[in-house]
């Protein structure tokens, strides 16, 4: 943020006004009266920019601007002919860019940046911003791979910038209801967590789409959209949405909703790095592809198991299972058979299963959280389906902006629910599932010359050193290879 104006004596304008008020008997008219209700002086405004201005990027920069309280000075997008054009209408004075690197180099007055791009650009863009001292708000998942999450978490501390990941449900007030149940030891020690989702809701598991360079929209900067990924001709059905199912760009169902669904158990149970990961995937059959799934992309469905050691909040070992592609757990006897598990129609949800009962809730974003408590003594307690009168996305972006203005290490910064200090390790857990999925298709020839899937095993994880200790080949998926100019 811009420094307060200073006089030749080094005294700030605010200090001058304050001292003048003390030294005289004149009544100082409050600035908000002079400027009207809600007035914010230009010197107190944050200069914001957006990397990714369409789709989710539009709501992120809108919410961060707090109804015009803050100043949006720049918008960056690879295609302003799509939904990003609505952001241009909302912020007509913002300068437009296709390349975030050029934007940051040219506009030195930018204080903070929202990053709402496909997953593969999160890490490179956030690193570029933080290296220049910019505060960052990064959509979920925080990064495309585990190595990036670890590096950016440390970089935020080193650069002393304020960060927030875009899992907005972390700011949902109903989190306090679940926290109250846990703090009161309602369900006792938790030994099992089950998480499930109806994702993917995009094409996934089949052949990679065919390139068609001649069909590229004239407004789309394809090379910049590819960013750190390998250079390929324009390929329809990747931009603007179906990239999620391909490893070069997306992180599948886990990346889409894992940072929402895993958030509450990770937060409430005080989890850190898992000790191991294991998975299985659904098979696909088509004339183009006859195998478990196309290893270039995510499977149509998966089942993942992670284990954690005891923590200060949960002093017993924990097994966490993740199911996607419409697979969900069996209905516990303690929950009436006509009650949904998690959210509506049991499509998405979490169950924390303790020795005294179960807490279940829905996907933890802008949809209803719907916390429910079932105890073996017959007690049942339900939260409301939704909360009326809350800020957009529970003030998740506004709280980040307030923390940026208060500064690194401030009370506002420490109160953020998804700063990188928390979001980094939690994102690593989400991406650990993807590491297991990608390792699942690793092949080698056995002594008889036949292919065998030697990656289909429990992977032992050394979290501190970011290494699989019992399958060296799996460590290639801890990070990635970057195109020049987009390295992390």
Residue pairs with C-beta under 8 A, 6 or more apart in sequence:
1 46
1 47
1 111
1 404
1 405
2 43
2 47
2 109
2 111
4 12
4 13
4 14
4 43
5 12
5 13
5 43
6 12
6 13
7 13
7 16
11 19
13 43
17 28
20 28
21 28
31 39
31 41
32 38
32 39
35 41
38 67
38 69
40 69
40 70
42 71
44 405
45 69
45 70
45 71
46 70
46 71
46 111
46 112
46 401
46 404
46 405
47 70
47 71
47 73
47 109
47 110
47 111
47 112
48 61
48 64
48 65
48 70
48 71
48 72
48 73
48 110
48 111
48 112
48 113
48 114
48 401
49 72
49 73
49 74
49 75
49 76
49 94
49 103
49 104
49 107
49 110
49 112
49 113
49 114
50 57
50 60
50 61
50 72
50 74
50 75
50 76
50 77
50 87
50 113
50 114
50 116
51 57
51 76
51 100
51 103
51 113
51 114
51 115
51 116
51 117
51 121
51 125
51 129
52 60
52 76
52 77
52 114
52 115
52 116
52 117
52 121
52 139
53 61
53 75
53 76
53 77
53 80
53 84
53 87
53 88
53 116
54 77
54 79
54 82
54 83
54 84
54 85
54 86
54 87
54 240
55 83
55 116
55 240
55 241
56 116
56 139
56 166
57 77
57 84
57 87
57 114
57 116
57 117
57 139
58 83
58 84
58 86
58 87
58 90
59 392
59 393
60 114
60 116
60 137
60 139
60 166
60 397
61 72
61 75
61 87
61 91
61 114
61 116
62 87
62 90
62 392
63 392
63 393
63 396
63 397
63 398
64 70
64 112
64 114
64 137
64 397
64 398
64 400
64 401
65 71
65 72
65 91
66 398
66 401
70 401
72 90
72 91
72 93
72 94
73 93
73 94
73 95
73 107
73 109
73 110
74 94
74 95
74 96
74 97
74 103
74 107
74 110
75 84
75 87
75 88
75 91
75 94
75 95
75 96
75 97
76 96
76 97
76 98
76 99
76 100
76 103
77 84
77 87
77 96
77 98
78 98
78 220
78 221
78 222
78 224
78 225
78 239
79 217
79 219
79 220
79 221
79 225
79 239
79 240
80 88
80 96
80 219
81 217
81 219
81 220
82 240
83 240
87 94
88 94
88 96
95 103
95 107
97 103
97 106
98 221
98 224
99 221
99 224
100 125
100 128
100 129
101 128
101 485
103 110
104 110
104 113
104 128
104 129
104 132
104 134
110 134
111 134
111 135
111 404
112 134
112 135
112 136
112 137
112 162
112 400
112 401
112 404
113 125
113 129
113 134
113 135
113 136
113 137
114 136
114 137
114 397
115 121
115 122
115 125
115 126
115 129
115 136
115 137
115 138
115 139
116 139
116 166
117 125
117 139
117 227
118 225
118 243
118 244
118 249
118 250
119 141
119 143
119 144
119 243
119 244
119 249
119 250
119 251
119 255
120 144
120 227
120 228
120 229
120 243
120 248
120 249
120 250
121 227
121 228
121 486
122 138
122 139
122 141
122 142
122 143
122 144
122 148
123 143
123 144
123 145
123 148
123 151
123 152
123 228
123 488
124 227
124 228
124 482
124 486
124 487
124 488
125 138
126 136
126 138
126 142
126 143
126 152
127 151
127 152
127 155
127 488
129 136
130 136
130 152
130 155
130 156
130 159
130 161
130 163
131 155
131 159
133 159
133 161
134 161
135 161
135 162
135 163
135 400
135 404
136 156
136 161
136 163
136 164
137 163
137 164
137 165
137 166
137 397
137 400
138 163
138 164
138 165
138 166
139 165
139 166
140 165
140 166
140 167
140 255
140 259
140 260
140 427
141 165
141 251
141 254
141 255
141 258
141 259
141 427
141 430
141 431
142 149
142 152
142 165
142 259
142 420
142 423
142 424
142 427
143 149
143 152
143 427
143 431
144 251
144 480
145 431
145 477
145 478
145 479
145 480
146 428
146 431
146 432
146 435
146 466
146 478
146 479
147 466
147 478
147 479
147 480
147 488
148 479
148 488
149 424
149 425
149 427
149 428
149 431
150 424
150 428
150 466
151 488
152 420
152 424
152 488
153 420
153 421
153 423
153 424
153 425
156 163
156 419
156 420
156 421
157 421
160 408
160 409
161 408
162 400
162 403
162 404
162 407
162 408
162 413
162 416
162 419
163 400
163 416
163 419
163 420
163 423
164 396
164 397
164 399
164 400
164 403
164 416
164 418
164 419
164 423
165 259
165 418
165 419
165 420
165 423
165 427
166 396
166 397
166 418
167 259
167 260
167 263
167 364
167 365
167 418
167 423
168 365
168 366
168 393
168 394
168 396
168 397
169 175
169 260
169 263
169 363
169 364
169 365
169 366
169 369
169 394
170 263
170 267
170 364
170 396
170 417
170 418
171 393
171 394
171 395
171 396
171 399
171 417
172 364
172 369
172 387
172 394
173 387
173 390
173 394
174 369
174 371
174 383
174 384
174 387
175 264
175 267
175 369
175 417
177 371
177 383
178 264
178 268
178 359
178 361
178 371
179 268
181 187
181 359
181 371
181 373
181 381
182 268
182 269
182 313
182 359
185 356
186 354
186 356
186 357
186 359
186 373
186 375
187 352
187 353
187 354
187 355
187 356
187 357
187 358
187 359
187 373
187 375
188 354
188 355
188 356
188 357
189 314
189 315
189 316
189 354
189 355
190 265
190 269
190 314
190 316
190 318
190 352
190 353
190 354
191 316
191 317
191 318
191 319
191 353
191 354
191 355
192 318
192 319
192 320
192 321
192 353
193 265
193 269
193 318
193 319
193 320
193 321
193 350
193 351
193 352
193 353
194 320
194 321
194 323
194 329
194 350
194 351
194 353
195 258
195 261
195 262
195 265
195 320
195 321
195 322
195 323
195 349
195 350
195 351
196 322
196 323
196 324
196 327
196 328
196 329
196 342
196 348
196 349
197 253
197 257
197 261
197 323
197 324
197 347
197 348
197 363
198 324
198 326
198 347
198 348
199 252
199 253
199 256
199 257
199 324
199 325
199 348
200 244
200 245
200 252
200 253
200 256
200 298
200 300
200 324
200 325
202 241
202 242
202 244
202 245
203 237
203 242
203 245
204 244
204 245
204 252
204 253
204 297
204 298
204 299
204 300
205 245
205 282
205 284
205 293
205 294
205 297
205 298
205 299
205 300
205 301
206 284
206 286
206 288
206 289
206 294
207 286
207 288
207 289
207 294
208 235
208 246
208 294
208 296
208 297
209 235
209 236
209 237
209 238
209 242
210 235
210 236
211 232
211 233
211 234
211 235
212 233
212 234
212 235
212 236
213 233
213 234
215 234
215 236
216 222
216 234
220 234
220 239
222 234
222 239
223 231
225 239
226 232
226 483
227 483
227 486
228 480
228 482
228 483
228 486
228 487
228 488
229 248
229 249
229 483
230 248
230 483
231 483
238 246
238 249
243 249
243 250
244 250
244 251
244 252
244 255
244 256
244 298
245 252
245 297
245 298
246 296
246 297
246 298
247 296
247 297
247 298
247 438
248 296
250 298
251 298
251 430
251 431
251 434
252 297
252 298
252 299
252 324
252 434
252 437
253 298
253 302
253 324
253 325
254 304
254 322
254 324
254 430
254 431
254 433
254 434
255 430
255 431
255 434
257 348
257 363
257 365
258 322
258 430
258 433
259 423
259 426
259 427
259 430
260 363
260 364
260 365
261 348
261 349
261 350
261 363
261 364
262 320
262 322
262 350
262 426
262 429
262 430
263 364
263 418
263 426
264 350
264 352
264 361
264 364
265 271
265 320
265 350
265 352
266 426
266 429
267 422
267 426
268 313
268 352
269 308
269 311
269 313
269 314
269 318
269 352
270 311
270 312
270 313
270 314
271 308
271 311
271 314
271 318
271 426
271 429
272 308
272 311
272 425
272 463
273 425
273 428
273 429
273 461
273 463
273 464
274 306
274 307
274 308
274 320
274 429
274 432
274 461
274 463
275 307
275 308
275 309
275 460
275 461
275 463
276 306
276 307
276 458
276 459
276 460
276 461
277 304
277 305
277 306
277 432
277 433
277 435
277 436
277 458
277 459
277 461
278 304
278 305
278 436
278 457
278 458
278 459
279 302
279 303
279 304
279 305
279 433
279 436
279 437
279 440
280 302
280 303
280 440
280 456
281 292
281 293
281 299
281 300
281 301
281 302
281 303
281 437
281 440
282 292
282 293
282 299
282 300
282 301
282 302
282 325
283 291
283 292
283 293
284 291
284 292
284 293
284 294
284 299
284 300
292 299
292 440
292 441
293 299
293 300
293 441
295 438
295 441
298 434
298 437
299 325
299 437
300 325
301 323
301 324
301 325
301 326
301 327
302 322
302 323
302 324
302 325
302 433
302 437
303 321
303 322
303 323
303 327
304 321
304 322
304 323
304 433
304 436
304 437
305 319
305 320
305 321
305 322
306 319
306 320
306 321
306 322
306 429
306 432
306 433
307 317
307 318
307 319
307 320
308 317
308 318
308 320
309 317
309 318
310 316
310 317
321 329
322 433
323 329
328 341
328 346
328 349
329 341
329 351
331 337
331 341
332 351
332 353
332 358
332 374
334 357
334 358
334 374
334 375
334 376
335 341
335 358
335 360
335 374
339 372
340 346
340 349
341 349
341 351
341 360
342 348
342 349
342 350
342 351
342 360
342 361
342 362
342 363
342 370
343 349
343 362
343 363
343 367
343 368
343 370
344 362
344 368
348 362
348 363
349 360
349 361
349 362
349 363
350 360
350 361
350 364
351 358
351 359
351 360
352 358
352 359
352 360
356 375
356 376
356 377
357 373
357 374
357 375
357 376
357 377
357 379
358 373
358 374
359 371
359 372
359 373
359 374
360 371
360 372
360 374
361 369
361 370
361 371
361 372
362 368
362 369
362 370
366 393
368 385
368 386
369 383
370 382
370 383
370 385
371 382
371 383
372 380
372 381
372 382
372 383
373 379
373 380
373 381
373 382
374 380
391 398
396 417
396 418
399 412
399 415
399 416
399 417
400 416
402 412
403 410
403 412
403 413
403 415
403 416
405 412
406 412
406 413
407 413
413 419
428 463
432 461
434 477
435 459
435 468
435 474
435 477
435 478
436 459
438 474
438 477
439 455
439 459
439 468
439 471
439 473
439 474
439 477
440 453
440 455
440 456
441 453
441 455
442 453
442 454
442 455
442 471
442 473
442 474
443 451
443 452
443 453
443 454
443 455
444 451
444 452
444 454
445 451
445 452
446 452
454 471
454 473
455 471
455 473
455 474
457 470
457 471
458 470
459 468
459 470
459 471
459 474
460 468
460 469
460 470
461 467
461 468
461 469
462 468
462 469
466 478
467 475
467 478
468 474
468 475
468 478
482 488
